[in-house]
Amino acid sequence: MPAESGGRSAKLDAETQRKVEESQRAGPYAMANRMGVDDVIDPRDLRNALLDGLELIDARGGRRG
């Protein structure tokens, strides 16, 4: 939901509404910038990294199905 109409629906105060709209205008890169990085994977190694992750989940009993 767009920040402008969502903020009005949620009855945000003016300052909070301004912050929400500003955050939304910053786009996905601002949000991504606040996230931590566990690892940087070379695209050539992506398949093996994904398979290793699935094996780890399976070993922990996290994958059901």
PDB file as gemmi writes it, atoms N, CA and C in Angstrom:
CRYST1    1.000    1.000    1.000  90.00  90.00  90.00 P 1                      
ATOM      1  N   MET A   1       0.855  -1.173   0.000  1.00  0.00           N  
ATOM      2  CA  MET A   1       0.000   0.000   0.000  1.00  0.00           C  
ATOM      3  C   MET A   1       0.897   1.231   0.000  1.00  0.00           C  
ATOM      4  N   PRO A   2       0.601   2.183  -0.847  1.00  0.00           N  
ATOM      5  CA  PRO A   2       1.406   3.412  -0.864  1.00  0.00           C  
ATOM      6  C   PRO A   2       1.418   4.098   0.499  1.00  0.00           C  
ATOM      7  N   ALA A   3       2.538   4.670   0.844  1.00  0.00           N  
ATOM      8  CA  ALA A   3       2.692   5.305   2.156  1.00  0.00           C  
ATOM      9  C   ALA A   3       1.691   6.421   2.382  1.00  0.00           C  
ATOM     10  N   GLU A   4       1.400   7.185   1.337  1.00  0.00           N  
ATOM     11  CA  GLU A   4       0.502   8.324   1.515  1.00  0.00           C  
ATOM     12  C   GLU A   4      -0.884   7.875   1.964  1.00  0.00           C  
ATOM     13  N   SER A   5      -1.505   6.990   1.210  1.00  0.00           N  
ATOM     14  CA  SER A   5      -2.857   6.557   1.582  1.00  0.00           C  
ATOM     15  C   SER A   5      -2.829   5.608   2.778  1.00  0.00           C  
ATOM     16  N   GLY A   6      -1.785   4.779   2.877  1.00  0.00           N  
ATOM     17  CA  GLY A   6      -1.683   3.867   4.017  1.00  0.00           C  
ATOM     18  C   GLY A   6      -1.535   4.607   5.323  1.00  0.00           C  
ATOM     19  N   GLY A   7      -0.757   5.683   5.300  1.00  0.00           N  
ATOM     20  CA  GLY A   7      -0.580   6.492   6.505  1.00  0.00           C  
ATOM     21  C   GLY A   7      -1.863   7.163   6.933  1.00  0.00           C  
ATOM     22  N   ARG A   8      -2.621   7.638   5.949  1.00  0.00           N  
ATOM     23  CA  ARG A   8      -3.912   8.250   6.293  1.00  0.00           C  
ATOM     24  C   ARG A   8      -4.846   7.204   6.881  1.00  0.00           C  
ATOM     25  N   SER A   9      -4.858   6.005   6.300  1.00  0.00           N  
ATOM     26  CA  SER A   9      -5.720   4.937   6.810  1.00  0.00           C  
ATOM     27  C   SER A   9      -5.336   4.550   8.232  1.00  0.00           C  
ATOM     28  N   ALA A  10      -4.028   4.549   8.490  1.00  0.00           N  
ATOM     29  CA  ALA A  10      -3.544   4.188   9.823  1.00  0.00           C  
ATOM     30  C   ALA A  10      -3.588   5.357  10.796  1.00  0.00           C  
ATOM     31  N   LYS A  11      -3.973   6.534  10.289  1.00  0.00           N  
ATOM     32  CA  LYS A  11      -4.084   7.751  11.106  1.00  0.00           C  
ATOM     33  C   LYS A  11      -2.756   8.093  11.793  1.00  0.00           C  
ATOM     34  N   LEU A  12      -1.697   8.080  10.991  1.00  0.00           N  
ATOM     35  CA  LEU A  12      -0.385   8.428  11.518  1.00  0.00           C  
ATOM     36  C   LEU A  12      -0.295   9.930  11.759  1.00  0.00           C  
ATOM     37  N   ASP A  13       0.511  10.305  12.764  1.00  0.00           N  
ATOM     38  CA  ASP A  13       0.736  11.731  12.979  1.00  0.00           C  
ATOM     39  C   ASP A  13       1.615  12.251  11.844  1.00  0.00           C  
ATOM     40  N   ALA A  14       1.677  13.557  11.682  1.00  0.00           N  
ATOM     41  CA  ALA A  14       2.355  14.178  10.541  1.00  0.00           C  
ATOM     42  C   ALA A  14       3.830  13.788  10.447  1.00  0.00           C  
ATOM     43  N   GLU A  15       4.524  13.744  11.572  1.00  0.00           N  
ATOM     44  CA  GLU A  15       5.950  13.412  11.567  1.00  0.00           C  
ATOM     45  C   GLU A  15       6.172  11.965  11.143  1.00  0.00           C  
ATOM     46  N   THR A  16       5.392  11.052  11.694  1.00  0.00           N  
ATOM     47  CA  THR A  16       5.521   9.645  11.329  1.00  0.00           C  
ATOM     48  C   THR A  16       5.161   9.445   9.862  1.00  0.00           C  
ATOM     49  N   GLN A  17       4.122  10.130   9.412  1.00  0.00           N  
ATOM     50  CA  GLN A  17       3.714  10.046   8.007  1.00  0.00           C  
ATOM     51  C   GLN A  17       4.853  10.512   7.095  1.00  0.00           C  
ATOM     52  N   ARG A  18       5.505  11.593   7.460  1.00  0.00           N  
ATOM     53  CA  ARG A  18       6.621  12.102   6.671  1.00  0.00           C  
ATOM     54  C   ARG A  18       7.749  11.079   6.583  1.00  0.00           C  
ATOM     55  N   LYS A  19       8.074  10.443   7.718  1.00  0.00           N  
ATOM     56  CA  LYS A  19       9.141   9.440   7.741  1.00  0.00           C  
ATOM     57  C   LYS A  19       8.796   8.230   6.880  1.00  0.00           C  
ATOM     58  N   VAL A  20       7.554   7.790   6.944  1.00  0.00           N  
ATOM     59  CA  VAL A  20       7.119   6.634   6.151  1.00  0.00           C  
ATOM     60  C   VAL A  20       7.210   6.947   4.660  1.00  0.00           C  
ATOM     61  N   GLU A  21       6.734   8.120   4.276  1.00  0.00           N  
ATOM     62  CA  GLU A  21       6.789   8.510   2.863  1.00  0.00           C  
ATOM     63  C   GLU A  21       8.231   8.650   2.385  1.00  0.00           C  
ATOM     64  N   GLU A  22       9.080   9.223   3.227  1.00  0.00           N  
ATOM     65  CA  GLU A  22      10.486   9.391   2.876  1.00  0.00           C  
ATOM     66  C   GLU A  22      11.158   8.036   2.695  1.00  0.00           C  
ATOM     67  N   SER A  23      10.854   7.108   3.577  1.00  0.00           N  
ATOM     68  CA  SER A  23      11.409   5.768   3.486  1.00  0.00           C  
ATOM     69  C   SER A  23      10.975   5.082   2.196  1.00  0.00           C  
ATOM     70  N   GLN A  24       9.719   5.244   1.839  1.00  0.00           N  
ATOM     71  CA  GLN A  24       9.219   4.610   0.627  1.00  0.00           C  
ATOM     72  C   GLN A  24       9.861   5.230  -0.619  1.00  0.00           C  
ATOM     73  N   ARG A  25      10.051   6.530  -0.615  1.00  0.00           N  
ATOM     74  CA  ARG A  25      10.671   7.189  -1.768  1.00  0.00           C  
ATOM     75  C   ARG A  25      12.124   6.754  -1.953  1.00  0.00           C  
ATOM     76  N   ALA A  26      12.771   6.319  -0.876  1.00  0.00           N  
ATOM     77  CA  ALA A  26      14.165   5.901  -0.955  1.00  0.00           C  
ATOM     78  C   ALA A  26      14.322   4.626  -1.770  1.00  0.00           C  
ATOM     79  N   GLY A  27      13.245   3.879  -1.939  1.00  0.00           N  
ATOM     80  CA  GLY A  27      13.275   2.689  -2.771  1.00  0.00           C  
ATOM     81  C   GLY A  27      13.886   1.484  -2.084  1.00  0.00           C  
ATOM     82  N   PRO A  28      14.048   0.412  -2.828  1.00  0.00           N  
ATOM     83  CA  PRO A  28      14.527  -0.850  -2.250  1.00  0.00           C  
ATOM     84  C   PRO A  28      15.985  -0.811  -1.811  1.00  0.00           C  
ATOM     85  N   TYR A  29      16.774   0.099  -2.407  1.00  0.00           N  
ATOM     86  CA  TYR A  29      18.193   0.115  -2.063  1.00  0.00           C  
ATOM     87  C   TYR A  29      18.431   0.601  -0.637  1.00  0.00           C  
ATOM     88  N   ALA A  30      17.612   1.515  -0.159  1.00  0.00           N  
ATOM     89  CA  ALA A  30      17.760   1.975   1.223  1.00  0.00           C  
ATOM     90  C   ALA A  30      17.471   0.831   2.188  1.00  0.00           C  
ATOM     91  N   MET A  31      16.437   0.048   1.893  1.00  0.00           N  
ATOM     92  CA  MET A  31      16.114  -1.087   2.749  1.00  0.00           C  
ATOM     93  C   MET A  31      17.228  -2.134   2.689  1.00  0.00           C  
ATOM     94  N   ALA A  32      17.712  -2.407   1.509  1.00  0.00           N  
ATOM     95  CA  ALA A  32      18.779  -3.393   1.352  1.00  0.00           C  
ATOM     96  C   ALA A  32      20.049  -2.939   2.070  1.00  0.00           C  
ATOM     97  N   ASN A  33      20.273  -1.647   2.103  1.00  0.00           N  
ATOM     98  CA  ASN A  33      21.453  -1.111   2.753  1.00  0.00           C  
ATOM     99  C   ASN A  33      21.438  -1.370   4.262  1.00  0.00           C  
ATOM    100  N   ARG A  34      20.252  -1.502   4.854  1.00  0.00           N  
ATOM    101  CA  ARG A  34      20.148  -1.742   6.294  1.00  0.00           C  
ATOM    102  C   ARG A  34      20.288  -3.218   6.654  1.00  0.00           C  
ATOM    103  N   MET A  35      20.265  -4.082   5.668  1.00  0.00           N  
ATOM    104  CA  MET A  35      20.367  -5.517   5.927  1.00  0.00           C  
ATOM    105  C   MET A  35      21.827  -5.933   6.043  1.00  0.00           C  
ATOM    106  N   GLY A  36      22.050  -6.957   6.812  1.00  0.00           N  
ATOM    107  CA  GLY A  36      23.399  -7.477   6.942  1.00  0.00           C  
ATOM    108  C   GLY A  36      23.717  -8.408   5.793  1.00  0.00           C  
ATOM    109  N   VAL A  37      24.984  -8.652   5.574  1.00  0.00           N  
ATOM    110  CA  VAL A  37      25.424  -9.556   4.525  1.00  0.00           C  
ATOM    111  C   VAL A  37      26.101 -10.739   5.190  1.00  0.00           C  
ATOM    112  N   ASP A  38      25.577 -11.925   4.917  1.00  0.00           N  
ATOM    113  CA  ASP A  38      26.187 -13.133   5.461  1.00  0.00           C  
ATOM    114  C   ASP A  38      27.369 -13.581   4.614  1.00  0.00           C  
ATOM    115  N   ASP A  39      27.199 -13.465   3.311  1.00  0.00           N  
ATOM    116  CA  ASP A  39      28.224 -13.961   2.415  1.00  0.00           C  
ATOM    117  C   ASP A  39      28.028 -13.334   1.040  1.00  0.00           C  
ATOM    118  N   VAL A  40      29.094 -13.167   0.327  1.00  0.00           N  
ATOM    119  CA  VAL A  40      29.021 -12.720  -1.056  1.00  0.00           C  
ATOM    120  C   VAL A  40      29.379 -13.932  -1.906  1.00  0.00           C  
ATOM    121  N   ILE A  41      28.460 -14.298  -2.801  1.00  0.00           N  
ATOM    122  CA  ILE A  41      28.629 -15.522  -3.578  1.00  0.00           C  
ATOM    123  C   ILE A  41      28.897 -15.172  -5.035  1.00  0.00           C  
ATOM    124  N   ASP A  42      29.954 -15.725  -5.555  1.00  0.00           N  
ATOM    125  CA  ASP A  42      30.241 -15.576  -6.976  1.00  0.00           C  
ATOM    126  C   ASP A  42      29.113 -16.250  -7.753  1.00  0.00           C  
ATOM    127  N   PRO A  43      28.564 -15.593  -8.758  1.00  0.00           N  
ATOM    128  CA  PRO A  43      27.454 -16.187  -9.512  1.00  0.00           C  
ATOM    129  C   PRO A  43      27.752 -17.594 -10.038  1.00  0.00           C  
ATOM    130  N   ARG A  44      29.009 -17.866 -10.334  1.00  0.00           N  
ATOM    131  CA  ARG A  44      29.371 -19.207 -10.818  1.00  0.00           C  
ATOM    132  C   ARG A  44      29.219 -20.260  -9.729  1.00  0.00           C  
ATOM    133  N   ASP A  45      29.219 -19.831  -8.464  1.00  0.00           N  
ATOM    134  CA  ASP A  45      29.118 -20.757  -7.342  1.00  0.00           C  
ATOM    135  C   ASP A  45      27.722 -20.787  -6.724  1.00  0.00           C  
ATOM    136  N   LEU A  46      26.799 -20.052  -7.308  1.00  0.00           N  
ATOM    137  CA  LEU A  46      25.471 -19.916  -6.715  1.00  0.00           C  
ATOM    138  C   LEU A  46      24.754 -21.256  -6.565  1.00  0.00           C  
ATOM    139  N   ARG A  47      24.761 -22.066  -7.608  1.00  0.00           N  
ATOM    140  CA  ARG A  47      24.058 -23.353  -7.552  1.00  0.00           C  
ATOM    141  C   ARG A  47      24.561 -24.193  -6.378  1.00  0.00           C  
ATOM    142  N   ASN A  48      25.868 -24.309  -6.246  1.00  0.00           N  
ATOM    143  CA  ASN A  48      26.422 -25.115  -5.154  1.00  0.00           C  
ATOM    144  C   ASN A  48      26.117 -24.507  -3.790  1.00  0.00           C  
ATOM    145  N   ALA A  49      26.128 -23.183  -3.689  1.00  0.00           N  
ATOM    146  CA  ALA A  49      25.799 -22.528  -2.424  1.00  0.00           C  
ATOM    147  C   ALA A  49      24.349 -22.811  -2.029  1.00  0.00           C  
ATOM    148  N   LEU A  50      23.445 -22.765  -3.001  1.00  0.00           N  
ATOM    149  CA  LEU A  50      22.041 -23.075  -2.712  1.00  0.00           C  
ATOM    150  C   LEU A  50      21.875 -24.530  -2.282  1.00  0.00           C  
ATOM    151  N   LEU A  51      22.541 -25.427  -2.975  1.00  0.00           N  
ATOM    152  CA  LEU A  51      22.454 -26.842  -2.595  1.00  0.00           C  
ATOM    153  C   LEU A  51      23.037 -27.077  -1.203  1.00  0.00           C  
ATOM    154  N   ASP A  52      24.133 -26.412  -0.889  1.00  0.00           N  
ATOM    155  CA  ASP A  52      24.720 -26.540   0.458  1.00  0.00           C  
ATOM    156  C   ASP A  52      23.739 -26.039   1.520  1.00  0.00           C  
ATOM    157  N   GLY A  53      23.066 -24.951   1.220  1.00  0.00           N  
ATOM    158  CA  GLY A  53      22.084 -24.414   2.159  1.00  0.00           C  
ATOM    159  C   GLY A  53      20.923 -25.368   2.372  1.00  0.00           C  
ATOM    160  N   LEU A  54      20.452 -25.972   1.298  1.00  0.00           N  
ATOM    161  CA  LEU A  54      19.357 -26.946   1.420  1.00  0.00           C  
ATOM    162  C   LEU A  54      19.791 -28.169   2.220  1.00  0.00           C  
ATOM    163  N   GLU A  55      21.019 -28.613   2.004  1.00  0.00           N  
ATOM    164  CA  GLU A  55      21.530 -29.752   2.780  1.00  0.00           C  
ATOM    165  C   GLU A  55      21.617 -29.394   4.264  1.00  0.00           C  
ATOM    166  N   LEU A  56      22.029 -28.178   4.574  1.00  0.00           N  
ATOM    167  CA  LEU A  56      22.116 -27.729   5.954  1.00  0.00           C  
ATOM    168  C   LEU A  56      20.734 -27.710   6.600  1.00  0.00           C  
ATOM    169  N   ILE A  57      19.760 -27.185   5.900  1.00  0.00           N  
ATOM    170  CA  ILE A  57      18.392 -27.155   6.418  1.00  0.00           C  
ATOM    171  C   ILE A  57      17.885 -28.565   6.659  1.00  0.00           C  
ATOM    172  N   ASP A  58      18.138 -29.454   5.703  1.00  0.00           N  
ATOM    173  CA  ASP A  58      17.702 -30.836   5.822  1.00  0.00           C  
ATOM    174  C   ASP A  58      18.353 -31.519   7.028  1.00  0.00           C  
ATOM    175  N   ALA A  59      19.642 -31.274   7.232  1.00  0.00           N  
ATOM    176  CA  ALA A  59      20.356 -31.873   8.353  1.00  0.00           C  
ATOM    177  C   ALA A  59      19.819 -31.382   9.697  1.00  0.00           C  
ATOM    178  N   ARG A  60      19.318 -30.165   9.722  1.00  0.00           N  
ATOM    179  CA  ARG A  60      18.744 -29.602  10.955  1.00  0.00           C  
ATOM    180  C   ARG A  60      17.299 -30.019  11.150  1.00  0.00           C  
ATOM    181  N   GLY A  61      16.756 -30.740  10.197  1.00  0.00           N  
ATOM    182  CA  GLY A  61      15.375 -31.187  10.313  1.00  0.00           C  
ATOM    183  C   GLY A  61      14.369 -30.108   9.962  1.00  0.00           C  
ATOM    184  N   GLY A  62      14.803 -29.070   9.265  1.00  0.00           N  
ATOM    185  CA  GLY A  62      13.920 -27.954   8.954  1.00  0.00           C  
ATOM    186  C   GLY A  62      13.101 -28.117   7.706  1.00  0.00           C  
ATOM    187  N   ARG A  63      13.451 -29.081   6.891  1.00  0.00           N  
ATOM    188  CA  ARG A  63      12.743 -29.258   5.627  1.00  0.00           C  
ATOM    189  C   ARG A  63      11.777 -30.424   5.747  1.00  0.00           C  
ATOM    190  N   ARG A  64      10.525 -30.118   5.587  1.00  0.00           N  
ATOM    191  CA  ARG A  64       9.487 -31.142   5.707  1.00  0.00           C  
ATOM    192  C   ARG A  64       8.830 -31.320   4.356  1.00  0.00           C  
ATOM    193  N   GLY A  65       8.416 -32.507   4.063  1.00  0.00           N  
ATOM    194  CA  GLY A  65       7.677 -32.638   2.818  1.00  0.00           C  
ATOM    195  C   GLY A  65       7.903 -33.908   2.202  1.00  0.00           C  
TER     196      GLY A  65                                                      
END                                                                             
